Amino acid sequence: MSRPRAERLVVAITGASGAPYARRLLEVLRDARAAGTGPEVAVVLSPTAPEVWALECGGDLRTAVEPFPVWGGRDYKAPFASGSAGWDSMVVVPCSMSTAARIAQGTSDSLLTRAADVMIKEKRNLVLVPRETPLSAIHLKNLLALAQLGVTVLPAMPSFYGQPTSVDALLDTVVARILDHLGLPNDLTRRWGNPSTSA
């Protein structure tokens, strides 16, 4: 099934473990934007995202996301805080279970959860990339509620049939699926049934 291409994309990063997935996604989006083929991108962070980023990726998160604009967690002047602005897609990567719970319950207590609430109420594309294990019954109930609302729940579960040989290649097996669900073409990984591999 083909998906509408993301033209205006919110990338939200929470404090769940899995910051390298966000790093790799932003690298791909930055390259696509530089080539004139990528969507407009804005970034919003949870309060703990910079701390986890520093631990897992090193460096300062706000510097790492350049040149994309970063909006503060309480800055409701951000255009994607309102459905009337027309931002069409959002991905939360990685998505903590507390963030998933707030989104599932409609608790718009930050710009991040408000933006997700906008995507749901406007019936636009929202992709959550949870990174937690094991999952409790509470987690599963929240993820089921989100799926029933039309949210794409895309767990950060790498695949191995392409025989990835590096950490980035492993990350790409998830990032490629995120891009697929945002309607953004990519050749990051080998497609099932396709013997060729990307460089």
C-alpha positions as CSV (number, residue, x, y, z in Angstrom):
1,M,0.0,0.0,0.0
2,S,1.5,3.4,-1.0
3,R,1.5,6.1,1.6
4,P,1.2,9.8,1.1
5,R,4.6,11.4,1.1
6,A,5.5,13.5,4.2
7,E,6.0,17.1,3.1
8,R,6.1,18.7,6.5
9,L,7.4,16.4,9.2
10,V,7.8,16.7,12.9
11,V,10.5,14.6,14.4
12,A,10.1,14.1,18.2
13,I,12.8,12.6,20.3
14,T,12.1,11.3,23.8
15,G,14.4,10.1,26.6
16,A,13.9,6.4,25.8
17,S,17.0,4.4,25.0
18,G,17.4,4.3,21.2
19,A,18.8,7.8,20.4
20,P,20.9,6.3,17.6
21,Y,17.7,5.6,15.6
22,A,16.9,9.3,15.8
23,R,20.4,10.3,14.9
24,R,20.4,8.1,11.8
25,L,16.9,9.2,10.7
26,L,18.0,12.9,11.0
27,E,21.1,12.1,8.9
28,V,19.1,10.7,6.1
29,L,16.5,13.5,6.3
30,R,19.4,16.1,6.2
31,D,20.9,14.5,3.1
32,A,17.5,14.4,1.4
33,R,16.8,18.0,2.3
34,A,20.3,19.0,0.9
35,A,19.5,17.2,-2.3
36,G,16.2,19.0,-2.6
37,T,14.1,15.9,-2.2
38,G,13.4,15.8,1.6
39,P,10.4,17.2,3.5
40,E,10.4,20.3,5.7
41,V,11.5,19.1,9.1
42,A,11.0,20.5,12.6
43,V,12.3,18.9,15.8
44,V,10.8,18.8,19.3
45,L,12.4,17.2,22.3
46,S,11.3,15.7,25.6
47,P,13.1,17.1,28.7
48,T,15.3,14.0,29.1
49,A,16.1,13.5,25.4
50,P,19.4,15.5,25.5
51,E,20.7,13.5,28.4
52,V,20.1,10.2,26.8
53,W,21.4,11.5,23.5
54,A,24.7,12.5,25.2
55,L,25.0,9.0,26.8
56,E,24.2,7.0,23.6
57,C,25.4,9.2,20.8
58,G,27.8,11.7,22.4
59,G,27.8,15.4,21.9
60,D,25.0,18.0,22.2
61,L,21.7,17.1,20.8
62,R,20.7,20.6,19.8
63,T,23.9,20.9,17.8
64,A,23.4,17.5,16.3
65,V,20.0,18.3,14.8
66,E,21.2,21.3,12.8
67,P,20.1,22.7,10.4
68,F,16.6,21.7,11.5
69,P,14.8,24.1,13.9
70,V,14.3,22.8,17.4
71,W,11.2,23.9,19.3
72,G,11.1,24.1,23.1
73,G,8.9,21.6,25.0
74,R,6.5,24.4,26.0
75,D,6.6,26.6,23.0
76,Y,3.1,26.4,21.7
77,K,3.8,29.0,19.1
78,A,5.3,26.1,17.0
79,P,3.3,25.8,13.8
80,F,2.6,22.1,14.3
81,A,0.8,22.8,17.6
82,S,-2.3,23.6,15.6
83,G,-4.1,21.5,13.0
84,S,-4.7,24.6,10.9
85,A,-1.0,24.8,10.0
86,G,-1.2,21.7,7.9
87,W,1.8,19.7,9.1
88,D,1.0,16.3,7.7
89,S,3.3,13.8,9.5
90,M,5.1,13.1,12.8
91,V,7.4,10.5,14.0
92,V,8.4,9.9,17.7
93,V,11.7,8.1,17.7
94,P,12.5,6.7,20.1
95,C,9.2,6.8,21.9
96,S,9.2,6.2,25.7
97,M,6.4,4.3,27.2
98,S,5.4,7.4,29.3
99,T,5.1,9.4,26.1
100,A,3.0,6.6,24.5
101,A,0.8,6.6,27.5
102,R,0.2,10.4,27.4
103,I,-0.5,10.3,23.7
104,A,-2.9,7.4,24.1
105,Q,-4.8,9.2,26.8
106,G,-4.9,12.6,25.0
107,T,-2.8,14.2,27.7
108,S,-1.4,17.3,25.9
109,D,1.0,18.4,28.6
110,S,3.9,19.4,26.3
111,L,4.4,20.5,22.8
112,L,5.4,17.0,21.9
113,T,2.2,15.4,23.1
114,R,0.1,18.3,21.8
115,A,1.6,17.8,18.3
116,A,0.8,14.1,18.5
117,D,-2.7,14.9,19.6
118,V,-3.1,17.2,16.6
119,M,-2.0,14.4,14.2
120,I,-4.5,12.0,15.7
121,K,-7.5,14.5,15.7
122,E,-6.7,15.7,12.2
123,K,-6.3,12.0,11.0
124,R,-2.8,12.6,9.8
125,N,0.2,10.3,9.8
126,L,1.7,9.6,13.2
127,V,4.4,7.0,13.6
128,L,5.6,5.9,17.1
129,V,8.9,4.0,17.4
130,P,8.8,2.4,20.9
131,R,12.0,1.1,22.4
132,E,11.3,-0.8,25.5
133,T,11.6,-4.4,26.7
134,P,9.9,-6.3,28.1
135,L,6.5,-4.8,27.6
136,S,4.0,-4.8,30.5
137,A,0.3,-5.2,30.1
138,I,0.0,-1.4,30.6
139,H,2.4,-0.8,27.7
140,L,0.5,-3.2,25.4
141,K,-2.9,-1.7,26.3
142,N,-1.6,1.8,25.4
143,L,0.0,0.7,22.2
144,L,-3.2,-1.2,21.2
145,A,-5.3,1.9,21.9
146,L,-2.9,4.0,19.7
147,A,-3.1,1.4,16.9
148,Q,-6.9,1.5,17.1
149,L,-6.7,5.3,16.6
150,G,-4.8,4.8,13.4
151,V,-1.3,5.5,14.8
152,T,1.5,3.4,13.2
153,V,3.3,1.6,16.0
154,L,6.7,0.6,14.6
155,P,8.8,-1.0,17.3
156,A,12.6,-0.5,17.1
157,M,13.1,-4.1,16.1
158,P,16.0,-4.5,13.7
159,S,15.8,-7.2,11.0
160,F,18.7,-9.5,10.1
161,Y,17.8,-11.1,6.7
162,G,19.9,-8.5,4.9
163,Q,22.9,-9.6,7.0
164,P,23.8,-6.1,8.4
165,T,27.5,-5.8,9.2
166,S,27.6,-2.6,11.2
167,V,25.6,-0.8,13.9
168,D,24.5,1.8,11.3
169,A,23.4,-1.0,8.9
170,L,21.4,-2.5,11.8
171,L,19.8,0.9,12.6
172,D,19.0,1.3,8.9
173,T,16.7,-1.7,9.0
174,V,14.4,0.2,11.3
175,V,15.0,3.7,9.8
176,A,14.1,2.4,6.3
177,R,10.8,1.2,7.7
178,I,10.1,4.6,9.3
179,L,10.8,6.3,6.0
180,D,8.5,3.8,4.2
181,H,5.7,4.7,6.6
182,L,6.3,8.4,6.0
183,G,6.0,7.8,2.3
184,L,9.7,8.8,1.8
185,P,11.6,6.7,-0.8
186,N,14.9,5.2,0.3
187,D,17.4,2.5,-0.5
188,L,18.9,2.1,2.9
189,T,18.5,-1.7,3.1
190,R,17.9,-4.7,1.0
191,R,14.2,-5.3,0.2
192,W,12.8,-8.8,0.9
193,G,13.0,-10.7,-2.4
194,N,15.6,-8.3,-3.8
195,P,19.1,-9.7,-4.0
196,S,20.7,-6.3,-4.3
197,T,22.0,-4.4,-1.3
198,S,22.7,-0.7,-0.8
199,A,26.2,0.6,-0.7
